């Protein structure tokens, strides 16, 4: 019998396997069709790209800077903000109405007695003004001319330093878009605050600062008790008084330069219709110090300047030097009588006290 390595049941098993092959192939086709199949090779790791914050645009930076400037200007102007009502100590005092330049259109409300000085002195400037409406007539007409008739296109701003108890401040506010006023004397300042508060329709346009403008920033010793002649200590002459009392208090005032003050208030020179400067002799040093600022301006604002030669240490020599310092910056100058004068010539038009207009353009006298 020939030998064999196949078992008796091997042949039937092979036949069953051959029969299962078609079934396995069919199942494989179904799986592939359904998306199955061998696992795919792993994909490379995905790179995550974080979006960068876009750089701040110039417009955005300018906007942020503008907001910061506006905030700084608001904080500064808050120093000059006026109360909604007169100070309580003034509430019971008598008030009256006064007319500037004999006109009902130039009417304001004020306290009859200006303030109590040291020692207490009742001043009656407003009552005197009611009987003498021609007080500082040239000053008021010049102010009205520049604030009402030849206003800058950018807006009419009056800068007034020494504001005293408020007459020129109130008059200027009748025409100006804004009035920036400074008065360092604490007694006069208190009276100015009270008088302005009596005129709420004007007060909205006024910022009053208990400071001064000087040739350099810092604290300055001053003398006075509220009179119109309070001044820097150490100048020639004594402040005017209304009695024989020799006591003249000394106080310390914070001073800024004019460019520093305007920058803090965010007021450009193009908006200034007029600068009224009445600083009781300090103009001898102040006006020459403005030369660099004036030199850099495309338009120089007119200045109505009070001159107090009685307070100048060298008298006539200081007056001539002061006027000569202004000559390179202003083509026209006019005296109180509105006659043109030569800043480098004879000073006979100015006696112990006078005013002069410094302007870049000639006056149209018919409108004043």
ROLUM-275914 format. One record per residue (C-alpha): residue number from 1; residue in three letters; x, y, z. Coordinates in pm, 1 decimal. Layout:
BEGIN
+-----+-----+----------+----------+----------+
!   n ! res !       xx !       yy !       zz !
+-----+-----+----------+----------+----------+
! NUM ! ALA !        X !        Y !        Z !
...
+-----+-----+----------+----------+----------+
END
This chain:
BEGIN
+-----+-----+----------+----------+----------+
!   n ! res !       xx !       yy !       zz !
+-----+-----+----------+----------+----------+
!   1 ! UNK !      0.0 !      0.0 !      0.0 !
!   2 ! UNK !    151.7 !    310.1 !   -100.9 !
!   3 ! UNK !    202.7 !    566.8 !    189.3 !
!   4 ! UNK !     53.7 !    932.0 !    190.0 !
!   5 ! UNK !    105.2 !   1242.3 !    423.2 !
!   6 ! UNK !   -261.7 !   1354.2 !    382.4 !
!   7 ! UNK !   -512.5 !   1262.1 !    644.8 !
!   8 ! UNK !   -842.1 !   1107.9 !    534.8 !
!   9 ! UNK !  -1035.5 !   1440.6 !    605.7 !
!  10 ! UNK !   -783.8 !   1683.1 !    443.4 !
!  11 ! UNK !   -949.0 !   1688.9 !    102.2 !
!  12 ! UNK !  -1294.6 !   1794.1 !    231.6 !
!  13 ! UNK !  -1134.0 !   2082.6 !    441.3 !
!  14 ! UNK !   -947.8 !   2218.9 !    136.8 !
!  15 ! UNK !  -1268.7 !   2221.7 !    -58.9 !
!  16 ! UNK !  -1442.6 !   2422.4 !    219.3 !
!  17 ! UNK !  -1161.9 !   2677.9 !    222.4 !
!  18 ! UNK !  -1189.5 !   2727.7 !   -151.5 !
!  19 ! UNK !  -1556.2 !   2778.9 !   -111.4 !
!  20 ! UNK !  -1496.1 !   3054.6 !    157.5 !
!  21 ! UNK !  -1254.0 !   3257.5 !    -53.3 !
!  22 ! UNK !  -1520.8 !   3425.8 !   -270.6 !
!  23 ! UNK !  -1714.3 !   3519.3 !     45.4 !
!  24 ! UNK !  -1405.9 !   3680.9 !    204.9 !
!  25 ! UNK !  -1337.1 !   3877.5 !   -110.4 !
!  26 ! UNK !  -1692.6 !   4008.5 !   -114.3 !
!  27 ! UNK !  -1669.7 !   4121.5 !    247.5 !
!  28 ! UNK !  -1342.1 !   4304.4 !    175.2 !
!  29 ! UNK !  -1502.3 !   4491.2 !   -112.8 !
!  30 ! UNK !  -1789.4 !   4600.6 !    110.6 !
!  31 ! UNK !  -1551.9 !   4728.4 !    380.5 !
!  32 ! UNK !  -1344.2 !   4925.0 !    129.6 !
!  33 ! UNK !  -1652.6 !   5081.4 !    -16.9 !
!  34 ! UNK !  -1759.4 !   5195.6 !    330.4 !
!  35 ! UNK !  -1427.7 !   5376.5 !    388.2 !
!  36 ! UNK !  -1253.4 !   5111.4 !    579.1 !
!  37 ! UNK !   -929.7 !   4951.1 !    486.4 !
!  38 ! UNK !   -590.4 !   4952.5 !    637.4 !
!  39 ! UNK !   -512.7 !   5240.9 !    873.9 !
!  40 ! UNK !   -356.5 !   5540.2 !    702.1 !
!  41 ! UNK !     -9.2 !   5653.0 !    784.3 !
!  42 ! UNK !    -14.3 !   5919.2 !   1058.0 !
!  43 ! UNK !    -18.9 !   6280.7 !    920.4 !
!  44 ! UNK !    255.5 !   6517.7 !   1019.1 !
!  45 ! UNK !    180.0 !   6738.1 !   1321.1 !
!  46 ! UNK !    -27.4 !   7043.3 !   1234.7 !
!  47 ! UNK !    146.9 !   7381.3 !   1279.7 !
!  48 ! UNK !    -56.8 !   7624.7 !   1486.1 !
!  49 ! UNK !    -10.4 !   7985.4 !   1374.4 !
!  50 ! UNK !   -123.4 !   8245.7 !   1624.7 !
!  51 ! UNK !   -264.4 !   8563.0 !   1472.4 !
!  52 ! UNK !    -55.5 !   8864.3 !   1562.6 !
!  53 ! UNK !   -224.9 !   9179.9 !   1693.4 !
!  54 ! UNK !   -211.0 !   9432.1 !   1412.7 !
!  55 ! UNK !     20.7 !   9724.2 !   1486.8 !
!  56 ! UNK !   -149.1 !  10043.8 !   1604.6 !
!  57 ! UNK !   -211.6 !  10264.9 !   1306.2 !
!  58 ! UNK !    -98.1 !  10628.5 !   1295.8 !
!  59 ! UNK !   -460.4 !  10731.5 !   1320.3 !
!  60 ! UNK !   -502.1 !  10519.6 !   1633.3 !
!  61 ! UNK !   -190.1 !  10665.2 !   1790.6 !
!  62 ! UNK !   -303.0 !  11015.5 !   1703.1 !
!  63 ! UNK !   -643.0 !  10943.2 !   1852.3 !
!  64 ! UNK !   -488.6 !  10823.1 !   2176.9 !
!  65 ! UNK !   -261.0 !  11127.2 !   2190.2 !
!  66 ! UNK !   -554.9 !  11354.3 !   2118.5 !
!  67 ! UNK !   -755.5 !  11196.9 !   2399.2 !
!  68 ! UNK !   -463.7 !  11243.5 !   2637.6 !
!  69 ! UNK !   -428.6 !  11608.9 !   2531.4 !
!  70 ! UNK !   -799.9 !  11668.1 !   2578.7 !
!  71 ! UNK !   -785.0 !  11510.7 !   2923.9 !
!  72 ! UNK !   -487.0 !  11725.1 !   3022.8 !
!  73 ! UNK !   -657.4 !  12038.7 !   2891.0 !
!  74 ! UNK !   -976.0 !  11954.1 !   3082.6 !
!  75 ! UNK !   -777.8 !  11903.7 !   3403.0 !
!  76 ! UNK !   -601.8 !  12235.8 !   3354.0 !
!  77 ! UNK !   -922.0 !  12425.1 !   3276.0 !
!  78 ! UNK !  -1078.4 !  12276.0 !   3587.6 !
!  79 ! UNK !   -836.2 !  12499.4 !   3779.2 !
!  80 ! UNK !  -1005.2 !  12799.3 !   3621.7 !
!  81 ! UNK !  -1363.6 !  12672.0 !   3644.0 !
!  82 ! UNK !  -1604.6 !  12908.4 !   3812.9 !
!  83 ! UNK !  -1870.8 !  12817.2 !   4070.4 !
!  84 ! UNK !  -2233.9 !  12802.6 !   3963.4 !
!  85 ! UNK !  -2323.1 !  13065.7 !   4223.8 !
!  86 ! UNK !  -2138.6 !  13344.7 !   4406.1 !
!  87 ! UNK !  -1943.3 !  13240.1 !   4717.2 !
!  88 ! UNK !  -2168.0 !  13214.0 !   5025.7 !
!  89 ! UNK !  -1990.2 !  13504.4 !   5197.0 !
!  90 ! UNK !  -2110.4 !  13731.6 !   4917.4 !
!  91 ! UNK !  -2472.7 !  13616.5 !   4904.3 !
!  92 ! UNK !  -2610.5 !  13892.8 !   5128.8 !
!  93 ! UNK !  -2417.3 !  14177.4 !   4969.6 !
!  94 ! UNK !  -2581.8 !  14443.0 !   4760.0 !
!  95 ! UNK !  -2565.9 !  14413.7 !   4380.9 !
!  96 ! UNK !  -2629.0 !  14656.7 !   4098.2 !
!  97 ! UNK !  -2627.9 !  14678.9 !   3721.3 !
!  98 ! UNK !  -2362.3 !  14874.5 !   3531.9 !
!  99 ! UNK !  -2340.7 !  14968.8 !   3164.5 !
! 100 ! UNK !  -2010.4 !  14980.9 !   2983.0 !
! 101 ! UNK !  -1964.9 !  15255.2 !   2722.2 !
! 102 ! UNK !  -2308.2 !  15398.4 !   2803.5 !
! 103 ! UNK !  -2476.3 !  15107.2 !   2628.8 !
! 104 ! UNK !  -2756.1 !  14883.3 !   2751.9 !
! 105 ! UNK !  -2615.6 !  14614.8 !   2524.0 !
! 106 ! UNK !  -2300.1 !  14611.8 !   2738.8 !
! 107 ! UNK !  -2471.8 !  14560.3 !   3074.2 !
! 108 ! UNK !  -2353.4 !  14333.2 !   3355.9 !
! 109 ! UNK !  -2451.3 !  14260.9 !   3716.0 !
! 110 ! UNK !  -2193.0 !  14314.7 !   3990.8 !
! 111 ! UNK !  -2150.8 !  14354.9 !   4364.5 !
! 112 ! UNK !  -2161.9 !  14719.5 !   4470.9 !
! 113 ! UNK !  -1876.4 !  14684.9 !   4720.5 !
! 114 ! UNK !  -1586.7 !  14511.3 !   4553.1 !
! 115 ! UNK !  -1420.8 !  14331.8 !   4842.7 !
! 116 ! UNK !  -1289.4 !  14365.3 !   5197.4 !
! 117 ! UNK !   -917.1 !  14427.3 !   5194.5 !
! 118 ! UNK !   -661.0 !  14396.8 !   5472.6 !
! 119 ! UNK !   -750.2 !  14578.0 !   5691.2 !
! 120 ! UNK !  -1113.6 !  14583.3 !   5571.5 !
! 121 ! UNK !  -1166.7 !  14860.1 !   5318.7 !
! 122 ! UNK !  -1490.5 !  14888.5 !   5126.3 !
! 123 ! UNK !  -1412.6 !  14970.3 !   4764.8 !
! 124 ! UNK !  -1676.6 !  15121.2 !   4543.1 !
! 125 ! UNK !  -1529.0 !  15099.3 !   4194.3 !
! 126 ! UNK !  -1852.8 !  14977.7 !   4037.9 !
! 127 ! UNK !  -2054.0 !  15262.4 !   4188.1 !
! 128 ! UNK !  -1792.9 !  15504.4 !   4058.6 !
! 129 ! UNK !  -1806.9 !  15337.9 !   3716.5 !
! 130 ! UNK !  -2184.0 !  15387.6 !   3703.4 !
! 131 ! UNK !  -2118.8 !  15762.6 !   3727.9 !
! 132 ! UNK !  -1814.3 !  15756.1 !   3500.8 !
! 133 ! UNK !  -1896.6 !  15520.7 !   3210.5 !
! 134 ! UNK !  -1600.8 !  15648.8 !   3010.7 !
! 135 ! UNK !  -1359.3 !  15452.5 !   3234.1 !
! 136 ! UNK !  -1088.5 !  15290.7 !   3016.3 !
! 137 ! UNK !  -1289.3 !  15381.2 !   2708.3 !
! 138 ! UNK !   -998.7 !  15316.2 !   2471.1 !
! 139 ! UNK !   -939.7 !  14974.4 !   2631.3 !
! 140 ! UNK !  -1303.5 !  14870.3 !   2594.6 !
! 141 ! UNK !  -1331.7 !  14993.8 !   2235.8 !
! 142 ! UNK !  -1015.7 !  14810.9 !   2135.2 !
! 143 ! UNK !  -1147.8 !  14492.6 !   2299.1 !
! 144 ! UNK !  -1482.9 !  14520.3 !   2123.1 !
! 145 ! UNK !  -1310.6 !  14585.6 !   1790.8 !
! 146 ! UNK !  -1094.3 !  14274.2 !   1801.4 !
! 147 ! UNK !  -1345.6 !  14041.6 !   1967.9 !
! 148 ! UNK !  -1651.7 !  14140.5 !   1767.1 !
! 149 ! UNK !  -1544.9 !  14307.6 !   1442.3 !
! 150 ! UNK !  -1221.7 !  14136.4 !   1332.2 !
! 151 ! UNK !  -1255.7 !  13796.7 !   1494.8 !
! 152 ! UNK !  -1007.0 !  13525.2 !   1388.6 !
! 153 ! UNK !  -1162.6 !  13255.3 !   1173.1 !
! 154 ! UNK !  -1054.3 !  12993.9 !   1427.7 !
! 155 ! UNK !  -1256.0 !  13162.5 !   1703.2 !
! 156 ! UNK !  -1223.2 !  13469.1 !   1925.3 !
! 157 ! UNK !  -1030.3 !  13409.5 !   2247.1 !
! 158 ! UNK !   -942.1 !  13690.5 !   2488.1 !
! 159 ! UNK !   -639.3 !  13638.2 !   2712.1 !
! 160 ! UNK !   -659.6 !  13883.7 !   3002.7 !
! 161 ! UNK !   -389.2 !  13919.2 !   3266.6 !
! 162 ! UNK !   -435.2 !  14108.1 !   3532.6 !
! 163 ! UNK !   -804.7 !  14061.5 !   3543.3 !
! 164 ! UNK !   -847.0 !  14247.8 !   3877.6 !
! 165 ! UNK !  -1209.5 !  14228.8 !   4002.1 !
! 166 ! UNK !  -1344.2 !  14144.9 !   3658.0 !
! 167 ! UNK !  -1446.9 !  14455.0 !   3457.8 !
! 168 ! UNK !  -1253.2 !  14373.1 !   3140.0 !
! 169 ! UNK !  -1325.1 !  14002.0 !   3182.6 !
! 170 ! UNK !  -1700.5 !  14057.0 !   3190.3 !
! 171 ! UNK !  -1690.0 !  14309.3 !   2907.1 !
! 172 ! UNK !  -1478.0 !  14078.1 !   2691.6 !
! 173 ! UNK !  -1713.3 !  13786.0 !   2753.1 !
! 174 ! UNK !  -1994.2 !  13985.0 !   2588.9 !
! 175 ! UNK !  -1819.3 !  13925.6 !   2254.2 !
! 176 ! UNK !  -1555.4 !  13651.7 !   2287.9 !
! 177 ! UNK !  -1603.8 !  13278.3 !   2239.1 !
! 178 ! UNK !  -1371.6 !  13220.6 !   2534.4 !
! 179 ! UNK !  -1199.1 !  13433.8 !   2795.5 !
! 180 ! UNK !   -887.7 !  13305.1 !   2970.8 !
! 181 ! UNK !   -820.5 !  13540.7 !   3260.3 !
! 182 ! UNK !   -558.1 !  13548.7 !   3534.6 !
! 183 ! UNK !   -552.5 !  13739.7 !   3862.0 !
! 184 ! UNK !   -289.9 !  13651.9 !   4126.3 !
! 185 ! UNK !   -410.1 !  13884.1 !   4405.9 !
! 186 ! UNK !   -630.1 !  13664.4 !   4631.6 !
! 187 ! UNK !   -857.0 !  13953.1 !   4735.6 !
! 188 ! UNK !   -919.5 !  14074.5 !   4382.8 !
! 189 ! UNK !   -956.0 !  13714.3 !   4263.7 !
! 190 ! UNK !  -1231.9 !  13646.9 !   4517.7 !
! 191 ! UNK !  -1421.0 !  13955.3 !   4402.6 !
! 192 ! UNK !  -1380.1 !  13860.6 !   4036.5 !
! 193 ! UNK !  -1519.6 !  13512.5 !   4104.2 !
! 194 ! UNK !  -1822.8 !  13663.5 !   4278.2 !
! 195 ! UNK !  -1890.7 !  13920.9 !   4006.9 !
! 196 ! UNK !  -1858.2 !  13671.0 !   3724.2 !
! 197 ! UNK !  -2088.2 !  13425.3 !   3902.0 !
! 198 ! UNK !  -2362.0 !  13692.4 !   3898.5 !
! 199 ! UNK !  -2359.4 !  13667.6 !   3518.0 !
! 200 ! UNK !  -2408.3 !  13296.3 !   3440.2 !
! 201 ! UNK !  -2463.8 !  13352.3 !   3068.4 !
! 202 ! UNK !  -2115.5 !  13506.2 !   3050.0 !
! 203 ! UNK !  -1954.5 !  13276.3 !   3307.4 !
! 204 ! UNK !  -1995.0 !  12981.0 !   3069.9 !
! 205 ! UNK !  -1729.3 !  13137.0 !   2847.6 !
! 206 ! UNK !  -1485.3 !  13240.9 !   3119.9 !
! 207 ! UNK !  -1198.3 !  13055.3 !   3286.6 !
! 208 ! UNK !  -1036.9 !  13249.6 !   3571.3 !
! 209 ! UNK !   -703.8 !  13142.4 !   3720.8 !
! 210 ! UNK !   -553.2 !  13257.0 !   4049.3 !
! 211 ! UNK !   -211.0 !  13276.9 !   3884.2 !
! 212 ! UNK !      7.6 !  13520.5 !   3695.0 !
! 213 ! UNK !    200.9 !  13535.2 !   3369.9 !
! 214 ! UNK !    570.6 !  13613.0 !   3405.5 !
! 215 ! UNK !    896.4 !  13591.1 !   3212.7 !
! 216 ! UNK !    972.5 !  13259.6 !   3383.0 !
! 217 ! UNK !    764.7 !  12993.6 !   3558.7 !
! 218 ! UNK !    770.9 !  12966.3 !   3936.5 !
! 219 ! UNK !    648.8 !  13132.9 !   4253.2 !
! 220 ! UNK !    667.6 !  13511.3 !   4274.3 !
! 221 ! UNK !    629.6 !  13735.9 !   4580.2 !
! 222 ! UNK !    371.2 !  14008.8 !   4526.1 !
! 223 ! UNK !    227.0 !  14294.9 !   4729.2 !
! 224 ! UNK !   -126.6 !  14432.3 !   4740.2 !
! 225 ! UNK !   -463.4 !  14386.9 !   4899.8 !
! 226 ! UNK !   -697.7 !  14377.4 !   4605.9 !
! 227 ! UNK !   -647.3 !  14725.9 !   4464.6 !
! 228 ! UNK !   -593.0 !  14762.5 !   4093.4 !
! 229 ! UNK !   -221.6 !  14822.7 !   4156.5 !
! 230 ! UNK !   -121.6 !  14490.8 !   4319.1 !
! 231 ! UNK !    216.5 !  14405.4 !   4171.9 !
! 232 ! UNK !    538.2 !  14207.3 !   4188.4 !
! 233 ! UNK !    734.1 !  14285.8 !   4505.3 !
! 234 ! UNK !   1052.1 !  14483.8 !   4461.6 !
! 235 ! UNK !    942.6 !  14716.0 !   4181.8 !
! 236 ! UNK !    982.5 !  15090.3 !   4217.8 !
! 237 ! UNK !    689.3 !  15267.9 !   4384.6 !
! 238 ! UNK !    420.4 !  15145.3 !   4618.2 !
! 239 ! UNK !     73.4 !  15005.7 !   4541.2 !
! 240 ! UNK !   -208.6 !  15257.4 !   4561.1 !
! 241 ! UNK !   -416.6 !  15250.3 !   4879.1 !
! 242 ! UNK !   -751.4 !  15397.6 !   4972.5 !
! 243 ! UNK !   -654.9 !  15494.9 !   5325.4 !
! 244 ! UNK !   -349.4 !  15592.6 !   5523.7 !
! 245 ! UNK !   -281.7 !  15240.6 !   5649.3 !
! 246 ! UNK !     79.1 !  15147.0 !   5565.5 !
! 247 ! UNK !     15.3 !  14772.8 !   5594.4 !
! 248 ! UNK !     45.8 !  14609.9 !   5251.8 !
! 249 ! UNK !     28.9 !  14230.1 !   5263.9 !
! 250 ! UNK !    268.8 !  14012.4 !   5074.7 !
! 251 ! UNK !    149.8 !  13696.3 !   4905.1 !
! 252 ! UNK !    308.0 !  13434.7 !   4683.8 !
! 253 ! UNK !    161.6 !  13377.3 !   4339.3 !
! 254 ! UNK !    218.1 !  13087.2 !   4105.8 !
! 255 ! UNK !    331.8 !  13212.7 !   3766.4 !
! 256 ! UNK !    362.9 !  13052.9 !   3422.3 !
! 257 ! UNK !    509.4 !  13178.5 !   3100.3 !
! 258 ! UNK !    252.4 !  13275.4 !   2839.0 !
! 259 ! UNK !    347.1 !  12991.4 !   2598.0 !
! 260 ! UNK !    326.4 !  12742.1 !   2886.4 !
! 261 ! UNK !    -15.1 !  12873.4 !   2991.0 !
! 262 ! UNK !   -158.3 !  12860.4 !   2637.3 !
! 263 ! UNK !    -17.5 !  12512.9 !   2580.1 !
! 264 ! UNK !   -175.4 !  12385.5 !   2902.4 !
! 265 ! UNK !   -509.7 !  12535.6 !   2797.5 !
! 266 ! UNK !   -468.2 !  12393.4 !   2443.5 !
! 267 ! UNK !   -527.2 !  12733.3 !   2285.2 !
! 268 ! UNK !   -328.5 !  12806.3 !   1971.7 !
! 269 ! UNK !   -215.8 !  13157.4 !   1887.9 !
! 270 ! UNK !   -433.3 !  13149.3 !   1575.7 !
! 271 ! UNK !   -742.7 !  13161.3 !   1799.1 !
! 272 ! UNK !   -633.9 !  13457.4 !   2010.2 !
! 273 ! UNK !   -821.6 !  13771.6 !   1908.6 !
! 274 ! UNK !   -650.5 !  13991.2 !   2168.7 !
! 275 ! UNK !   -408.1 !  13976.9 !   2460.1 !
! 276 ! UNK !   -476.2 !  14235.8 !   2728.4 !
! 277 ! UNK !   -168.2 !  14280.3 !   2947.0 !
! 278 ! UNK !   -191.7 !  14495.0 !   3261.1 !
! 279 ! UNK !     71.8 !  14374.9 !   3508.5 !
! 280 ! UNK !    167.4 !  14689.9 !   3698.4 !
! 281 ! UNK !    526.4 !  14734.5 !   3586.0 !
! 282 ! UNK !    619.7 !  14368.9 !   3533.6 !
! 283 ! UNK !    575.8 !  14423.3 !   3158.4 !
! 284 ! UNK !    929.5 !  14565.0 !   3144.2 !
! 285 ! UNK !   1064.4 !  14210.7 !   3184.2 !
! 286 ! UNK !    765.3 !  14015.4 !   3054.4 !
! 287 ! UNK !    721.1 !  14157.9 !   2705.6 !
! 288 ! UNK !   1086.2 !  14113.2 !   2594.2 !
! 289 ! UNK !   1070.4 !  13752.0 !   2716.7 !
! 290 ! UNK !    794.3 !  13681.1 !   2460.9 !
! 291 ! UNK !   1026.1 !  13750.7 !   2164.8 !
! 292 ! UNK !   1108.5 !  13382.5 !   2085.6 !
! 293 ! UNK !    740.5 !  13287.3 !   2101.5 !
! 294 ! UNK !    630.7 !  13578.2 !   1882.6 !
! 295 ! UNK !    909.2 !  13511.8 !   1632.8 !
! 296 ! UNK !    781.5 !  13160.0 !   1563.3 !
! 297 ! UNK !    419.1 !  13258.3 !   1498.6 !
! 298 ! UNK !    279.4 !  13296.4 !   1145.8 !
! 299 ! UNK !     19.5 !  13532.4 !   1293.1 !
! 300 ! UNK !    101.0 !  13745.2 !   1595.1 !
! 301 ! UNK !   -203.0 !  13823.0 !   1811.5 !
! 302 ! UNK !   -254.0 !  14191.8 !   1889.0 !
! 303 ! UNK !   -156.8 !  14305.6 !   2238.9 !
! 304 ! UNK !   -319.9 !  14588.0 !   2434.2 !
! 305 ! UNK !    -35.8 !  14672.6 !   2670.7 !
! 306 ! UNK !    -52.0 !  14890.9 !   2980.8 !
! 307 ! UNK !    274.4 !  15072.4 !   3052.9 !
! 308 ! UNK !    366.8 !  15179.5 !   3407.4 !
! 309 ! UNK !    689.2 !  15376.9 !   3371.3 !
! 310 ! UNK !    659.6 !  15492.1 !   3734.5 !
! 311 ! UNK !    747.9 !  15133.8 !   3833.0 !
! 312 ! UNK !   1051.6 !  15104.7 !   3604.6 !
! 313 ! UNK !   1384.9 !  15118.6 !   3783.3 !
! 314 ! UNK !   1543.7 !  15322.6 !   3502.5 !
! 315 ! UNK !   1231.5 !  15512.6 !   3407.4 !
! 316 ! UNK !   1254.5 !  15644.5 !   3050.3 !
! 317 ! UNK !   1541.8 !  15409.2 !   2960.7 !
! 318 ! UNK !   1337.7 !  15102.1 !   3055.5 !
! 319 ! UNK !   1035.8 !  15233.1 !   2864.5 !
! 320 ! UNK !   1241.3 !  15280.2 !   2549.1 !
! 321 ! UNK !   1398.2 !  14934.4 !   2583.3 !
! 322 ! UNK !   1055.7 !  14777.3 !   2630.9 !
! 323 ! UNK !    907.5 !  14942.9 !   2321.6 !
! 324 ! UNK !   1216.0 !  14865.8 !   2113.8 !
! 325 ! UNK !   1184.2 !  14498.6 !   2207.8 !
! 326 ! UNK !    833.2 !  14492.5 !   2059.1 !
! 327 ! UNK !    923.8 !  14678.8 !   1738.7 !
! 328 ! UNK !   1068.0 !  14379.1 !   1542.0 !
! 329 ! UNK !    750.3 !  14177.6 !   1593.3 !
! 330 ! UNK !    473.8 !  14431.1 !   1528.3 !
! 331 ! UNK !    445.2 !  14660.9 !   1228.0 !
! 332 ! UNK !    187.8 !  14893.1 !   1381.9 !
! 333 ! UNK !    153.4 !  15062.1 !   1720.5 !
! 334 ! UNK !   -121.3 !  15296.3 !   1841.3 !
! 335 ! UNK !   -152.7 !  15512.3 !   2151.2 !
! 336 ! UNK !   -462.7 !  15544.5 !   2370.0 !
! 337 ! UNK !   -587.5 !  15817.6 !   2137.2 !
! 338 ! UNK !   -557.6 !  15560.3 !   1853.3 !
! 339 ! UNK !   -285.7 !  15764.0 !   1684.2 !
! 340 ! UNK !     -4.2 !  15568.3 !   1526.6 !
! 341 ! UNK !    323.8 !  15589.6 !   1718.2 !
! 342 ! UNK !    682.9 !  15488.6 !   1649.2 !
! 343 ! UNK !    804.4 !  15226.2 !   1894.2 !
! 344 ! UNK !   1166.1 !  15329.4 !   1838.7 !
! 345 ! UNK !   1105.2 !  15704.5 !   1843.5 !
! 346 ! UNK !    989.5 !  15970.7 !   2084.6 !
! 347 ! UNK !    793.0 !  15850.9 !   2390.2 !
! 348 ! UNK !    621.5 !  16181.2 !   2465.3 !
! 349 ! UNK !    284.9 !  16013.5 !   2398.6 !
! 350 ! UNK !    330.4 !  15805.0 !   2715.6 !
! 351 ! UNK !    343.6 !  15977.5 !   3052.1 !
! 352 ! UNK !    340.7 !  15806.5 !   3393.8 !
! 353 ! UNK !     76.4 !  15557.1 !   3284.8 !
! 354 ! UNK !    -45.6 !  15483.0 !   2933.3 !
! 355 ! UNK !   -147.5 !  15200.1 !   2700.6 !
! 356 ! UNK !    -30.1 !  15101.9 !   2355.3 !
! 357 ! UNK !   -173.3 !  14868.5 !   2093.0 !
! 358 ! UNK !     70.7 !  14635.3 !   1916.9 !
! 359 ! UNK !    -71.6 !  14495.8 !   1592.4 !
! 360 ! UNK !     30.9 !  14322.5 !   1272.1 !
! 361 ! UNK !   -232.5 !  14506.3 !   1068.9 !
! 362 ! UNK !   -348.5 !  14868.4 !   1065.5 !
! 363 ! UNK !   -655.2 !  14973.9 !   1259.3 !
! 364 ! UNK !   -973.6 !  15063.2 !   1079.3 !
! 365 ! UNK !  -1056.4 !  15360.0 !   1297.7 !
! 366 ! UNK !  -1412.7 !  15393.7 !   1171.0 !
! 367 ! UNK !  -1503.7 !  15060.4 !   1335.1 !
! 368 ! UNK !  -1371.4 !  15142.9 !   1681.3 !
+-----+-----+----------+----------+----------+
END
